[in-house]
Amino acid sequence: MEKQMENAFKADRLVSIDALRGFTMFMLVGGSYILRALPEISDNAFFRMLKIQMEHVPWEGFRFYDLIFPMFLFIIGMTLPFSYKRRLESSSGKKELYKHIIFRTIILFILGLICFGYWDPELKYEGEVIGYYGVLQLLAVGYFFASLIMLNTSGRGVALWAAGIMIFYFLIMKFIPVPGYGAGNFSAEGNFNEYISKLVAANIGINWRILLSPYMIPTVSTALLGVLTGYWLQSGNTKEKKALYMLIAAIVLIAAGLIWSLSFPIIKNLWTSSYVLFSGGLTLLLLVLFYWLIDILKYQKWAFFFVVVGSNAITIYMLTHVMSFDNISYFFIYGIRDSLGVAQSLVIALLSSALEWLLLYYLYLNKYFIKL
């Protein structure tokens, strides 16, 4: 494993980005289940708090689990300046890059359909029609438009687009009236996004919430905040200066999100502009922590666990949707399941996470990296 660690921590690579991507995905497919199981073995206030933080807030507000989705999209945006620079230097130019963007968008969208099923009028998921509404579909939309914006404007242009999109979204959500509710209603039933979604569904018979509702607009800003961070990490400034300015930017974004939330609440299900800023600031805080520990102080061995996950993040996300690691784990403890008592859920969560990681480690050892 020492050799694999040396390869992972090459001097010319920002390992903190790989580790943060892996941390994000691990919390989605493994870590959150472990923390949710803790109150079953000891029902104390701390464990209950951890469990609550691993669940989405019902509507308005914010919990840690509400950070995972925008953080992954932010990281996608952050890697674009690096990956596109290499592609532009090694390919025939933007034409080939546009083909890659379109191909990647289509693949992400198709993988999202595989995860959640094709549209079926009889198939329901949390009251919604399954099909064109899912994590990977939303990532595809955010990635596509952020890529086009980045390739056709400067760093300042990216910042203006990010701000303009958030302001535009705020204006339509705040001031366009919804029949029966009026303007500026941010309830689950009376917001403009819900009105448009139901209007589209009523006319074409399919809930195309992601593609034909205002909800998808501000996700582009989340990706663009990542692009701006990628530009900053590419700059010639010292690592210490980069970390300091990212810390300042994180504080500013968090403060701006909280201030904006007084007029435009932090609501993940609407991806409000205040949610974009607040989640972006928290992502930057985590990035600064990883960057400082891994790329500046060179405390790197602990991060290898997450680097392995981050190297095949989409792979493990897909696998957890098409196969049950819990059932496989249950096979190993079947004979002793009764003796585990209240610890059974925790043991299954730990075993599932271990199996997922070992599979990813096997792929890592053999250099099987499924990247789009």
Residue pairs with C-beta under 8 A, 6 or more apart in sequence:
1 304
4 304
4 364
4 365
5 300
5 301
5 304
8 15
8 18
8 304
8 307
9 15
9 300
14 82
14 233
14 291
14 295
15 294
15 295
15 300
15 303
15 307
16 287
16 290
16 291
16 293
16 294
16 295
16 303
17 75
17 78
17 79
17 233
17 287
18 306
18 307
18 310
18 311
19 290
19 294
19 303
19 306
19 307
19 310
20 71
20 75
20 286
20 287
20 290
20 306
20 310
21 72
21 75
21 306
21 309
21 310
21 313
22 305
22 306
22 307
22 308
22 309
22 310
22 311
22 313
23 286
23 290
23 306
23 309
23 310
24 68
24 71
24 72
24 75
24 310
24 313
25 72
25 309
25 310
25 313
25 316
25 317
26 305
26 306
26 309
26 353
27 65
27 68
28 68
28 72
28 317
29 316
29 317
29 320
29 353
29 356
30 349
30 352
30 353
30 356
30 357
31 353
32 54
32 65
32 68
33 54
33 349
33 352
33 353
34 346
34 349
34 350
34 353
35 50
35 51
35 53
35 54
36 51
36 54
36 55
36 349
37 345
37 346
37 348
37 349
38 47
38 50
38 51
38 346
39 47
39 48
39 51
40 342
40 343
40 345
40 346
41 47
41 342
41 343
41 346
52 63
53 63
53 64
53 65
54 63
54 64
54 65
55 63
55 65
56 63
56 65
56 66
56 268
57 63
57 66
57 268
59 187
59 188
59 267
59 269
60 186
60 265
60 266
60 267
61 266
62 266
62 268
62 275
62 278
62 279
66 268
66 275
66 279
67 279
67 282
67 283
69 135
69 138
69 268
70 219
70 222
70 271
70 275
70 276
70 279
70 280
70 283
71 279
71 282
71 283
71 286
72 139
72 313
73 138
73 139
73 142
73 143
73 219
73 222
73 223
73 226
74 222
74 223
74 225
74 226
74 229
74 279
74 280
74 283
75 226
75 283
76 139
76 142
76 143
76 146
76 223
76 226
77 142
77 143
77 146
77 222
77 223
77 224
77 225
77 226
77 227
77 229
77 230
78 226
78 227
78 229
78 230
78 233
78 287
79 226
79 230
80 146
80 147
80 150
80 223
80 226
80 227
80 230
81 150
81 227
81 230
81 231
81 233
81 234
82 230
82 234
84 97
84 147
84 150
84 151
85 234
87 96
87 97
87 100
88 94
88 97
91 97
94 151
97 151
98 151
101 143
101 144
101 147
101 148
102 144
103 372
104 140
104 143
104 372
105 140
105 141
105 143
105 144
106 140
107 372
108 136
108 137
108 139
108 140
108 143
108 372
109 136
109 137
109 140
111 136
111 314
111 318
112 134
112 135
112 136
112 137
112 139
112 140
113 131
113 132
113 134
113 137
114 318
114 321
114 322
115 134
115 135
115 136
115 317
115 318
115 321
115 322
116 125
116 130
116 131
116 133
116 134
116 321
117 123
117 130
117 131
118 130
118 131
119 129
119 130
119 131
119 132
119 206
120 129
120 130
120 131
121 129
121 205
123 129
123 130
124 130
128 207
128 209
129 201
129 206
129 207
131 206
131 207
132 206
132 207
132 208
132 209
132 210
132 211
133 207
133 209
133 210
134 210
135 317
136 314
136 317
137 210
137 211
138 210
138 216
138 219
141 210
141 211
141 216
141 219
141 220
142 216
142 219
142 220
142 222
142 223
143 223
145 220
145 223
146 220
146 223
146 224
146 226
146 227
149 157
149 158
149 161
149 220
149 224
149 227
150 158
150 224
150 227
153 161
155 228
155 231
158 224
158 227
158 228
158 231
159 224
159 228
161 220
161 221
161 224
162 220
162 221
162 224
162 225
162 228
163 221
165 217
165 218
165 220
165 221
165 224
166 218
166 221
166 273
166 276
166 277
167 273
168 217
169 214
169 217
169 218
169 272
169 273
170 260
170 264
170 272
170 273
172 192
172 214
173 184
173 186
173 191
173 192
173 193
173 214
173 264
173 270
173 272
174 183
174 184
174 263
174 264
175 183
175 184
176 183
176 192
177 183
178 185
178 190
178 191
178 192
178 194
178 195
179 195
180 190
181 187
181 189
181 190
181 191
181 195
182 190
185 191
185 192
186 264
186 265
186 267
186 270
186 272
188 194
188 269
191 270
192 214
193 213
193 214
193 215
193 270
196 212
196 213
196 214
197 207
197 208
197 209
197 212
197 213
197 215
200 207
200 208
200 212
200 213
201 207
201 208
209 215
210 216
215 270
215 271
216 271
218 271
218 272
218 273
218 275
218 276
219 271
221 273
221 276
222 271
222 276
222 279
222 280
225 253
225 276
225 280
226 283
229 246
229 284
229 287
232 242
232 245
232 246
233 242
235 242
237 245
239 291
239 295
239 296
240 296
242 291
243 288
243 291
243 292
243 296
246 284
246 287
246 288
246 291
247 284
247 285
247 288
249 281
249 284
250 281
250 282
250 284
250 285
250 288
251 281
252 281
253 277
253 278
253 280
253 281
253 284
254 277
254 278
254 281
254 282
254 285
255 281
256 277
256 281
257 266
257 274
257 275
257 276
257 277
257 278
257 279
257 280
257 281
258 274
258 278
260 273
260 274
260 277
261 272
261 274
261 278
264 272
264 273
264 274
265 272
265 274
266 272
266 274
266 275
266 278
267 275
268 275
290 303
293 299
293 303
294 300
294 303
305 357
308 357
308 360
308 361
308 364
309 316
309 357
309 360
311 360
311 363
311 364
311 369
312 360
312 363
312 364
312 368
312 369
312 370
314 370
314 371
314 372
315 360
315 363
315 370
316 356
316 359
316 360
319 325
319 356
319 359
320 356
325 352
325 355
325 356
326 348
326 352
328 352
328 355
329 347
329 348
329 351
329 352
329 355
330 337
330 348
332 351
333 340
333 344
333 347
333 348
333 351
337 344
340 347
363 369
363 370
